[in-house]
């Protein structure tokens, strides 16, 4: 979700990419050798941010810039964009492959005879063909990015650690419709671009069957045919499925649906609960960040909303218009709708998901942004002055956004005074303290102007061209692009099955629209699921609003999260209708297809267990477990923005009410973020004790429980 570790869409034009290139570069590179691993460490708004116009947190969301409210989990820069930006993306060719395995495009319904070649990469460096013990095969799911971006896991990280400890084989398996694992357009109709007809086989069900079929039938290259271990398919040797973020949910689903061939699974930051409206993405940010920073963000957002979303109590239209004009002048944003501007303000939050324990992988963006927001020596309006302290502040911003000049050319040198005059409700000249704008709003404005507004205008585009999320014209290039980007593929999955639209949190508990007339018996209106048993509250407090029934699923009455108030890190203009509005625009109907549904079918995902994945039975011919599944590990980071969609959710699963055992590991890594156990140091550095204690501990525990699992093989 993905990758990543907030929340996810202007993808509309090449110009916006040029405008955002600098910030994306900082997120995606710091060391070429870790550039591919880096795509795992943020997400999914992955799937790290949530902007409708920046489609990529480049590190976030797998599922992971939440940046700009991108679609969840977006974690990679699309291959073609990476080349254009010269970010040093991992080369497709490597000693490990790629190899291919032919898959039918439709496993179930015989709607097409088309096939595609699914790519995979394999490492045999720890494989011993003379071993008398069964050889474990570890598969890392590529998730919502090119599988080539996962190649570094074959060399360092938990995949290599487990293979080294057990003499195993490591595989990276690319997901359908990502990288080059996709059908040819000419094989699925006379098409020139990827519309909803061409994408209709991109479903969770079809992609899971790809993995199962691969495990049953693949002939692994490099294994001598005369070897006693030449047949290493899943019925002959233990296969363990591994994934993080969106791919982590898939790892859990593989163990649930195919227990006969998936001997074990490790789900890291696995977003096993699909959620339509997902303001909870921001809750771990508020918990895990420096309180001074989150308070500053909320102060700035509150001041913005006080003008952009006015109550109009006793405010004349003339006075309100003056305030709105003054605010637009501050942001240099007269040519953009209020909700699109509000979306811009959320762009930096995805940096939090990009944090990692390894400095070579972690993004510096969050610390730099918080430094801007909390710097007590900053000029009130640094974008408008030329003092030495302002230059120092702008220098810090420049390193982040590659902005080389100050904003001294801005036309109003006394903007702060003008703004506060517009706010004054007094007819006298004296200052009205109640109407003073907080410094935090000016700091946020300087950040947004330096990183987003000015680069857009410098490119020759208008703000509407760069950042508008509305209308057919805004999405024309995206819809008709001849190449299928990872962003377009993942957004389609978001709109059809997964949700995770990251909008504003409610400011107070609401029990409106509840079906029960008794105010002490309310049904939580959040999820769909197999049993759909309601959560009965003893009262209507915030604490009770976060509890689950045994099934881990809620009755779906309004599909909102109005029952769960939270931190105000983004503007209240980011409603569910706004954050999901790109779906019908980006995936319009065709002559034979109605387009994407009005709301994603999250029930298709949540029937597999949601927060209680692995504990509740599912309706599947191949999976009839009762009482829970052994050998399914659930691992999360304490402050992962995607934690609320996992079995460790504090909002919906009591923080994770499960026992932690060798057969059913359930682990929460303290002071950690999005699938932060997956990357790792070299074997030499690990042996030299260079891993942080909490990471050394989780890696050792993963080796311990996997070794315990393997002892059960054949028993």
LOGUBA-729566 format. One line per 10 residues: their letters; for each residue x, y, z of C-alpha. Coordinates in nm, 2 decimals. Layout:
<pts>
a = X Y Z  ...;
</pts>
This chain:
<pts>
xxxxxxxxxx = 0.00 0.00 0.00  0.09 0.03 -0.01  0.46 0.11 -0.14  0.48 0.23 0.12  0.51 0.39 0.38  0.01 0.95 0.31  -0.19 0.95 0.15  -0.31 0.97 -0.37  -0.36 1.27 -0.91  -0.25 1.48 -1.17;
xxxxxxxxxx = -0.06 1.25 -1.37  -0.22 1.44 -1.64  0.08 1.59 -1.82  0.45 1.58 -1.87  0.47 1.93 -1.75  0.36 1.85 -1.40  0.63 1.59 -1.39  0.89 1.84 -1.48  0.76 2.07 -1.21  0.78 1.80 -0.95;
xxxxxxxxxx = 1.10 1.63 -1.08  1.32 1.78 -0.81  1.11 1.67 -0.52  1.07 1.33 -0.67  1.44 1.29 -0.72  1.51 1.36 -0.36  1.25 1.10 -0.26  1.38 0.83 -0.49  1.75 0.86 -0.48  2.03 0.92 -0.24;
xxxxxxxxxx = 2.24 0.62 -0.33  2.20 0.45 -0.67  2.27 0.12 -0.52  1.96 0.14 -0.30  1.73 0.32 -0.55  1.51 0.02 -0.60  1.49 -0.07 -0.23  1.40 0.29 -0.17  1.07 0.24 -0.36  0.97 -0.01 -0.09;
xxxxxxxxxx = 1.02 0.21 0.20  0.75 0.46 0.17  0.40 0.40 -0.03  0.14 0.33 -0.11  0.02 0.76 -0.04  0.22 0.42 -0.14  0.09 0.43 -0.15  0.31 0.71 0.06  0.08 1.08 -0.04  -0.25 1.16 -0.14;
xxxxxxxxxx = -0.27 1.42 -0.40  -0.47 1.38 -0.70  -0.21 1.54 -0.92  0.12 1.39 -0.82  0.07 1.03 -0.88  0.37 0.92 -0.73  0.52 0.93 -0.42  0.79 0.77 -0.58  0.84 0.60 -0.26  0.53 0.58 -0.11;
xxxxxxxxxx = 0.24 0.39 -0.11  0.40 0.10 -0.25  0.03 0.13 -0.18  0.29 0.42 -0.15  0.43 1.11 -0.27  0.10 1.05 -0.06  0.24 1.33 -0.16  -0.01 1.53 -0.32  -0.27 1.29 -0.22  -0.17 1.04 -0.46;
xxxxxxxxxx = -0.33 0.72 -0.50  -0.24 0.49 -0.22  0.06 0.27 -0.24  0.22 0.43 -0.54  0.58 0.36 -0.47  0.77 0.36 -0.79  0.84 0.61 -1.06  0.71 0.46 -1.38  0.98 0.31 -1.58  0.95 0.57 -1.86;
xxxxxxxxxx = 0.94 0.86 -1.61  1.24 0.72 -1.43  1.44 0.72 -1.75  1.33 1.08 -1.83  1.43 1.20 -1.49  1.75 1.00 -1.48  1.70 0.88 -1.13  1.92 0.58 -1.18  1.66 0.32 -1.17  1.76 -0.04 -1.15;
xxxxxxxxxx = 1.85 -0.19 -1.48  1.61 -0.45 -1.62  1.90 -0.69 -1.70  2.08 -0.86 -1.41  2.26 -1.18 -1.32  1.92 -1.30 -1.18  1.72 -1.26 -1.50  1.46 -1.17 -1.60  1.31 -1.51 -1.69  0.95 -1.55 -1.80;
xxxxxxxxxx = 0.66 -1.78 -1.73  0.36 -1.78 -1.96  0.02 -1.71 -1.80  -0.33 -1.70 -1.94  -0.48 -1.35 -1.91  -0.81 -1.50 -1.78  -0.78 -1.79 -1.55  -1.15 -1.83 -1.47  -1.41 -1.71 -1.73  -1.27 -1.79 -2.07;
xxxxxxxxxx = -1.33 -1.43 -2.19  -1.01 -1.43 -2.39  -0.74 -1.66 -2.51  -0.47 -1.40 -2.47  -0.16 -1.48 -2.26  0.13 -1.27 -2.12  0.48 -1.35 -2.01  0.52 -1.30 -1.64  0.87 -1.20 -1.54  1.07 -1.33 -1.25;
xxxxxxxxxx = 1.42 -1.31 -1.12  1.60 -1.59 -0.92  1.90 -1.61 -0.70  2.07 -1.94 -0.63  2.37 -1.81 -0.44  2.26 -1.99 -0.12  2.12 -2.30 -0.29  2.30 -2.63 -0.22  2.20 -2.89 -0.48  2.36 -3.16 -0.26;
xxxxxxxxxx = 2.15 -3.08 0.05  1.95 -3.37 0.19  1.70 -3.13 0.34  1.41 -2.98 0.15  1.51 -2.66 -0.02  1.29 -2.37 0.07  1.18 -2.13 -0.20  1.11 -1.77 -0.11  0.90 -1.56 -0.34  0.88 -1.18 -0.30;
xxxxxxxxxx = 0.57 -1.04 -0.46  0.66 -0.75 -0.69  0.34 -0.56 -0.60  0.24 -0.24 -0.77  0.57 -0.16 -0.94  0.81 -0.31 -1.19  0.96 -0.63 -1.05  1.30 -0.49 -1.15  1.27 -0.25 -0.86  1.27 -0.54 -0.62;
xxxxxxxxxx = 1.60 -0.69 -0.75  1.80 -0.55 -0.46  1.61 -0.77 -0.22  1.79 -1.07 -0.38  2.11 -0.92 -0.25  2.02 -0.76 0.09  1.73 -0.76 0.32  1.50 -1.02 0.47  1.47 -1.22 0.15  1.85 -1.28 0.13;
xxxxxxxxxx = 1.87 -1.32 0.51  1.62 -1.60 0.51  1.78 -1.77 0.21  2.12 -1.75 0.36  2.00 -1.89 0.70  1.82 -2.19 0.54  2.00 -2.26 0.21  1.70 -2.14 0.02  1.63 -2.00 -0.33  1.51 -1.65 -0.37;
xxxxxxxxxx = 1.26 -1.53 -0.64  1.11 -1.19 -0.73  0.78 -1.23 -0.91  0.64 -0.95 -1.11  0.27 -0.86 -1.08  0.04 -0.87 -1.39  0.01 -0.54 -1.57  0.33 -0.40 -1.41  0.68 -0.38 -1.57  0.65 -0.59 -1.88;
xxxxxxxxxx = 0.42 -0.86 -1.74  0.12 -0.75 -1.94  -0.06 -0.86 -2.25  -0.01 -0.70 -2.59  -0.28 -0.46 -2.68  -0.32 -0.62 -3.02  -0.40 -0.95 -2.85  -0.70 -0.80 -2.65  -0.86 -0.60 -2.92  -0.78 -0.33 -3.18;
xxxxxxxxxx = -0.66 -0.08 -2.92  -0.41 0.20 -2.91  -0.42 0.28 -2.54  -0.51 0.11 -2.20  -0.88 0.17 -2.14  -1.11 -0.01 -1.90  -1.16 -0.29 -2.15  -0.79 -0.36 -2.16  -0.76 -0.34 -1.78  -1.05 -0.56 -1.68;
xxxxxxxxxx = -0.84 -0.86 -1.61  -0.64 -0.66 -1.35  -0.81 -0.80 -1.04  -0.70 -0.94 -0.71  -0.84 -1.28 -0.79  -0.66 -1.31 -1.13  -0.33 -1.19 -0.99  -0.34 -1.44 -0.70  -0.40 -1.72 -0.94  -0.10 -1.61 -1.14;
xxxxxxxxxx = 0.12 -1.67 -0.84  -0.04 -2.00 -0.76  0.00 -2.13 -1.11  0.36 -2.02 -1.12  0.43 -2.20 -0.79  0.27 -2.52 -0.92  0.43 -2.54 -1.26  0.74 -2.33 -1.30  1.07 -2.50 -1.39  1.33 -2.30 -1.21;
xxxxxxxxxx = 1.63 -2.21 -1.43  1.97 -2.30 -1.31  1.86 -2.63 -1.14  2.02 -2.93 -1.31  1.77 -3.17 -1.45  1.97 -3.46 -1.32  1.96 -3.32 -0.97  1.75 -3.50 -0.70  1.60 -3.16 -0.64  1.53 -3.07 -1.00;
xxxxxxxxxx = 1.15 -3.05 -0.93  1.11 -2.77 -0.69  0.75 -2.69 -0.75  0.53 -2.61 -0.45  0.40 -2.96 -0.40  0.76 -3.09 -0.37  0.93 -2.84 -0.15  0.83 -2.56 0.10  0.75 -2.23 -0.07  0.72 -1.92 0.15;
xxxxxxxxxx = 0.55 -1.61 0.01  0.67 -1.26 0.12  0.53 -0.92 0.05  0.51 -0.56 0.18  0.22 -0.31 0.17  -0.02 -0.41 -0.11  0.21 -0.71 -0.18  0.19 -0.79 0.20  -0.19 -0.82 0.17  -0.13 -1.05 -0.12;
xxxxxxxxxx = 0.11 -1.27 0.08  -0.16 -1.31 0.34  -0.42 -1.38 0.08  -0.20 -1.65 -0.08  -0.17 -1.83 0.25  -0.54 -1.81 0.31  -0.66 -1.91 -0.04  -0.38 -2.16 -0.13  -0.27 -2.33 0.19  -0.19 -2.65 0.00;
xxxxxxxxxx = 0.09 -2.48 -0.19  0.19 -2.18 0.02  0.36 -2.34 0.31  0.41 -2.01 0.49  0.37 -1.64 0.43  0.52 -1.32 0.57  0.29 -1.02 0.54  0.47 -0.70 0.62  0.26 -0.38 0.64  0.00 -0.59 0.47;
xxxxxxxxxx = -0.31 -0.38 0.40  -0.55 -0.67 0.43  -0.85 -0.45 0.50  -0.97 -0.26 0.19  -1.12 0.08 0.31  -1.31 0.32 0.09  -1.27 0.65 0.28  -0.93 0.64 0.46  -0.85 0.95 0.67  -0.69 0.71 0.91;
xxxxxxxxxx = -0.37 0.72 0.70  -0.28 1.04 0.88  -0.33 0.92 1.23  0.00 0.74 1.27  0.17 1.05 1.13  0.03 1.25 1.41  0.13 0.99 1.67  0.48 0.93 1.54  0.61 1.27 1.43  0.75 1.55 1.64;
xxxxxxxxxx = 0.45 1.70 1.82  0.58 2.05 1.74  0.57 1.97 1.37  0.22 1.81 1.37  0.09 2.10 1.57  0.24 2.35 1.33  0.08 2.16 1.04  -0.26 2.16 1.20  -0.23 2.53 1.29  -0.16 2.61 0.93;
xxxxxxxxxx = -0.43 2.39 0.79  -0.68 2.53 1.04  -0.59 2.89 0.94  -0.63 2.79 0.57  -0.97 2.63 0.63  -1.09 2.93 0.84  -1.08 3.12 0.52  -1.13 2.87 0.24  -1.41 2.68 0.43  -1.58 2.97 0.61;
xxxxxxxxxx = -1.87 2.93 0.84  -1.99 3.28 0.72  -2.13 3.36 1.06  -2.16 3.74 1.06  -1.91 3.78 0.77  -2.01 4.00 0.49  -1.96 3.88 0.13  -1.72 4.17 0.07  -1.51 4.09 0.38  -1.50 3.72 0.29;
xxxxxxxxxx = -1.39 3.80 -0.06  -1.11 4.01 0.07  -0.99 3.73 0.29  -1.01 3.47 0.01  -0.82 3.70 -0.23  -0.55 3.77 0.03  -0.51 3.40 0.09  -0.48 3.32 -0.28  -0.22 3.60 -0.30  -0.02 3.44 -0.02;
xxxxxxxxxx = 0.00 3.11 -0.21  0.04 3.28 -0.55  -0.26 3.06 -0.65  -0.53 3.27 -0.81  -0.58 3.03 -1.10  -0.68 2.71 -0.91  -0.99 2.58 -0.73  -0.99 2.58 -0.35  -1.00 2.20 -0.32  -0.71 2.16 -0.56;
xxxxxxxxxx = -0.51 2.41 -0.36  -0.60 2.22 -0.04  -0.48 1.91 -0.21  -0.14 2.07 -0.27  -0.11 2.15 0.10  -0.11 1.78 0.18  0.17 1.69 -0.06  0.45 1.69 0.19  0.29 1.44 0.43  0.40 1.14 0.22;
xxxxxxxxxx = 0.76 1.21 0.33  0.67 1.06 0.66  0.60 0.73 0.50  0.95 0.75 0.34  1.13 0.74 0.67  1.35 0.43 0.73  1.60 0.31 0.99  1.87 0.30 0.72  1.99 0.65 0.64  2.09 0.54 0.29;
xxxxxxxxxx = 1.72 0.45 0.23  1.53 0.71 0.44  1.41 1.03 0.27  1.53 1.36 0.43  1.21 1.53 0.31  1.01 1.50 0.63  1.28 1.64 0.85  1.34 1.93 0.61  0.97 2.01 0.59  0.93 2.00 0.97;
xxxxxxxxxx = 1.23 2.23 1.00  1.05 2.48 0.78  0.73 2.45 0.98  0.89 2.48 1.32  1.18 2.72 1.26  1.12 3.00 1.51  1.37 3.22 1.34  1.20 3.21 1.01  1.07 3.53 0.86  0.70 3.58 0.88;
xxxxxxxxxx = 0.67 3.56 0.51  1.00 3.43 0.38  0.89 3.42 0.02  0.85 3.80 0.02  1.16 3.93 0.18  1.53 3.93 0.11  1.68 3.94 0.46  1.97 3.71 0.54  1.76 3.48 0.76  1.51 3.45 0.49;
xxxxxxxxxx = 1.78 3.35 0.25  1.90 3.08 0.49  1.54 2.95 0.51  1.50 2.96 0.13  1.84 2.78 0.09  1.69 2.49 0.29  1.39 2.49 0.07  1.60 2.51 -0.24  1.78 2.19 -0.15  1.45 2.02 -0.14;
xxxxxxxxxx = 1.29 2.16 -0.45  1.59 2.27 -0.65  1.46 2.63 -0.65  1.75 2.85 -0.72  1.62 3.20 -0.67  1.44 3.37 -0.39  1.09 3.51 -0.43  1.19 3.87 -0.39  1.02 3.94 -0.72  0.68 3.87 -0.56;
xxxxxxxxxx = 0.48 4.19 -0.61  0.36 4.27 -0.26  0.64 4.33 -0.01  0.41 4.39 0.28  0.17 4.10 0.21  0.14 4.00 0.58  0.01 4.34 0.67  -0.23 4.34 0.38  -0.36 3.99 0.47  -0.41 4.09 0.83;
xxxxxxxxxx = -0.60 4.41 0.73  -0.83 4.19 0.52  -0.89 3.98 0.83  -0.96 4.26 1.06  -1.32 4.30 1.18  -1.25 4.64 1.33  -1.30 4.97 1.16  -1.01 5.11 1.35  -0.64 5.08 1.26  -0.53 4.91 1.58;
xxxxxxxxxx = -0.44 4.54 1.56  -0.70 4.28 1.64  -0.52 3.99 1.79  -0.81 3.75 1.73  -0.76 3.79 1.36  -0.38 3.76 1.34  -0.27 3.49 1.10  -0.04 3.23 1.25  0.32 3.21 1.14  0.27 2.85 1.05;
xxxxxxxxxx = 0.04 2.95 0.76  0.32 3.16 0.61  0.57 2.88 0.65  0.34 2.64 0.48  0.28 2.89 0.20  0.65 2.94 0.15  0.70 2.56 0.12  0.42 2.51 -0.12  0.52 2.80 -0.34  0.89 2.69 -0.35;
xxxxxxxxxx = 0.82 2.33 -0.42  0.51 2.33 -0.63  0.36 2.66 -0.74  0.67 2.83 -0.87  0.82 2.53 -1.05  0.48 2.49 -1.23  0.47 2.85 -1.34  0.83 2.85 -1.44  0.76 2.56 -1.67  0.52 2.79 -1.87;
xxxxxxxxxx = 0.21 2.61 -1.75  -0.08 2.75 -1.56  -0.17 2.62 -1.21  -0.49 2.48 -1.35  -0.29 2.28 -1.61  -0.05 2.15 -1.35  -0.28 2.08 -1.06  -0.65 2.07 -1.17  -0.81 1.73 -1.11  -1.14 1.80 -1.28;
xxxxxxxxxx = -1.28 1.75 -1.62  -1.21 1.54 -1.93  -0.94 1.79 -2.05  -0.73 1.74 -1.74  -0.72 1.36 -1.78  -0.71 1.34 -2.16  -0.34 1.26 -2.19  -0.36 1.01 -1.90  -0.65 0.83 -2.05  -0.50 0.79 -2.40;
xxxxxxxxxx = -0.14 0.72 -2.30  -0.01 0.44 -2.53  0.21 0.30 -2.25  0.07 0.15 -1.93  0.23 0.32 -1.63  0.24 0.16 -1.29  0.04 0.46 -1.17  -0.24 0.39 -1.41  -0.25 0.02 -1.33  -0.25 0.09 -0.95;
xxxxxxxxxx = -0.51 0.36 -0.97  -0.74 0.12 -1.16  -0.71 -0.12 -0.87  -0.78 0.15 -0.62  -1.09 0.26 -0.80  -1.22 -0.09 -0.86  -1.13 -0.29 -0.54  -0.91 -0.13 -0.28  -1.02 0.23 -0.21  -0.79 0.41 0.04;
xxxxxxxxxx = -0.90 0.76 -0.06  -0.71 0.97 0.19  -0.92 1.27 0.28  -0.97 1.48 0.59  -1.06 1.33 0.93  -1.39 1.42 1.09  -1.35 1.68 1.36  -1.60 1.52 1.59  -1.80 1.20 1.64  -2.11 1.19 1.44;
xxxxxxxxxx = -2.40 0.94 1.49  -2.60 1.08 1.21  -2.73 0.85 0.94  -2.71 0.56 1.18  -2.99 0.30 1.14  -3.07 0.23 1.50  -3.29 0.47 1.69  -3.13 0.38 2.02  -2.83 0.62 2.07  -2.66 0.36 2.28;
xxxxxxxxxx = -2.67 0.09 2.01  -2.50 0.21 1.70  -2.36 0.02 1.41  -2.03 0.13 1.27  -2.07 0.22 0.91  -1.73 0.13 0.77  -1.66 -0.20 0.61  -1.81 -0.48 0.41  -1.72 -0.83 0.48  -1.82 -1.20 0.49;
xxxxxxxxxx = -2.03 -1.21 0.80  -2.11 -0.83 0.82  -2.18 -0.86 1.19  -2.25 -0.51 1.34  -2.04 -0.36 1.61  -2.27 -0.28 1.90  -2.15 0.01 2.11  -2.22 0.05 2.48  -2.20 0.42 2.43  -2.09 0.67 2.16;
xxxxxxxxxx = -1.74 0.75 2.28  -1.44 0.77 2.05  -1.28 0.47 2.23  -1.57 0.25 2.15  -1.58 0.37 1.80  -1.25 0.19 1.73  -1.35 -0.16 1.84  -1.43 -0.46 1.62  -1.65 -0.76 1.63  -1.49 -1.10 1.61;
xxxxxxxxxx = -1.51 -1.10 1.23  -1.31 -0.78 1.21  -1.56 -0.64 0.97  -1.84 -0.38 0.99  -2.18 -0.36 0.84  -2.17 -0.12 0.54  -2.44 0.14 0.58  -2.28 0.47 0.47  -1.92 0.37 0.39  -1.79 0.67 0.57;
xxxxxxxxxx = -1.56 0.71 0.87  -1.76 0.98 1.03  -1.76 0.79 1.36  -1.39 0.83 1.41  -1.25 1.18 1.47  -0.88 1.24 1.41  -0.60 1.48 1.36  -0.66 1.77 1.12  -0.34 1.74 0.91  -0.52 1.81 0.58;
xxxxxxxxxx = -0.79 2.05 0.48  -1.16 1.96 0.53  -1.20 2.03 0.16  -1.04 1.69 0.09  -1.37 1.50 0.11  -1.43 1.15 -0.01  -1.61 1.28 -0.32  -1.30 1.49 -0.40  -1.03 1.24 -0.33  -1.21 0.97 -0.54;
xxxxxxxxxx = -1.33 1.21 -0.82  -1.05 1.11 -1.05  -1.18 0.75 -1.09  -1.46 0.82 -1.35  -1.24 1.08 -1.52  -0.93 0.86 -1.55  -1.13 0.55 -1.65  -1.42 0.66 -1.86  -1.67 0.41 -2.01  -1.62 0.27 -2.35;
xxxxxxxxxx = -1.87 0.13 -2.61  -1.86 -0.21 -2.44  -1.77 -0.12 -2.08  -1.95 0.10 -1.83  -1.62 0.22 -1.68  -1.52 0.18 -1.31  -1.79 0.14 -1.05  -1.92 0.43 -0.85  -1.74 0.29 -0.54  -1.48 0.02 -0.53;
xxxxxxxxxx = -1.60 -0.33 -0.45  -1.40 -0.36 -0.12  -1.61 -0.66 -0.02  -1.41 -0.87 -0.27  -1.10 -0.80 -0.07  -1.24 -0.80 0.28  -1.41 -1.14 0.24  -1.06 -1.28 0.28  -1.04 -1.17 0.64  -0.96 -0.80 0.65;
xxxxxxxxxx = -0.82 -0.72 1.00  -0.87 -1.08 1.10  -0.70 -1.23 0.80  -0.59 -1.58 0.88  -0.82 -1.61 1.18  -1.16 -1.64 1.01  -1.27 -1.89 0.75  -1.32 -1.77 0.39  -1.56 -1.90 0.13  -1.31 -2.08 -0.09;
xxxxxxxxxx = -1.29 -2.43 -0.22  -0.92 -2.45 -0.15  -0.93 -2.28 0.19  -1.15 -2.41 0.47  -0.93 -2.35 0.77  -1.11 -2.31 1.10  -0.96 -2.17 1.41  -0.69 -1.98 1.22  -0.39 -2.06 1.01  -0.04 -2.14 1.12;
xxxxxxxxxx = 0.26 -2.01 0.94  0.12 -1.67 0.85  0.34 -1.39 1.00  0.19 -1.04 1.04  0.46 -0.77 1.09  0.40 -0.39 1.11  0.58 -0.07 1.20  0.46 0.12 1.50  0.41 0.45 1.30  0.34 0.32 0.95;
xxxxxxxxxx = 0.07 0.53 0.80  -0.08 0.22 0.65  -0.11 0.04 0.99  -0.48 0.14 1.03  -0.55 -0.09 0.73  -0.37 -0.39 0.89  -0.44 -0.64 1.17  -0.24 -0.41 1.40  -0.48 -0.12 1.34  -0.53 0.09 1.65;
xxxxxxxxxx = -0.85 0.24 1.50  -1.03 -0.09 1.40  -0.85 -0.38 1.56  -0.76 -0.27 1.91  -0.39 -0.23 1.81  -0.36 -0.59 1.73  -0.53 -0.83 1.98  -0.34 -1.15 1.88  -0.08 -1.37 2.05  0.27 -1.38 1.91;
xxxxxxxxxx = 0.40 -1.74 1.86  0.64 -1.92 1.64  0.36 -2.07 1.44  0.16 -1.75 1.43  0.40 -1.45 1.45  0.24 -1.12 1.52  0.50 -0.85 1.56  0.50 -0.47 1.59  0.84 -0.30 1.54  0.88 -0.01 1.77;
xxxxxxxxxx = 0.96 0.34 1.62  0.94 0.21 1.27  0.75 0.28 0.95  0.64 0.12 0.62  0.76 -0.25 0.58  1.09 -0.15 0.75  1.20 -0.51 0.81  1.23 -0.58 0.44  1.54 -0.38 0.35  1.87 -0.47 0.52;
xxxxxxxxxx = 2.24 -0.42 0.53  2.51 -0.64 0.37  2.60 -0.97 0.55  2.93 -0.81 0.65  2.77 -0.51 0.81  2.51 -0.72 0.99  2.78 -0.94 1.13  2.96 -0.62 1.24  2.66 -0.52 1.44  2.57 -0.22 1.23;
xxxxxxxxxx = 2.19 -0.28 1.23  1.98 -0.09 1.49  1.88 -0.32 1.77  1.51 -0.33 1.69  1.60 -0.43 1.33  1.85 -0.69 1.43  1.59 -0.83 1.66  1.31 -0.85 1.41  1.54 -1.01 1.15  1.66 -1.27 1.40;
xxxxxxxxxx = 1.30 -1.34 1.50  1.20 -1.39 1.13  1.48 -1.64 1.09  1.38 -1.82 1.40  1.01 -1.86 1.32  1.08 -1.96 0.95  1.33 -2.23 1.07  1.06 -2.35 1.31  0.81 -2.37 1.02  1.05 -2.56 0.80;
xxxxx = 1.09 -2.83 1.07  0.71 -2.90 1.02  0.75 -2.97 0.64  0.62 -3.31 0.56  0.47 -3.37 0.90;
</pts>
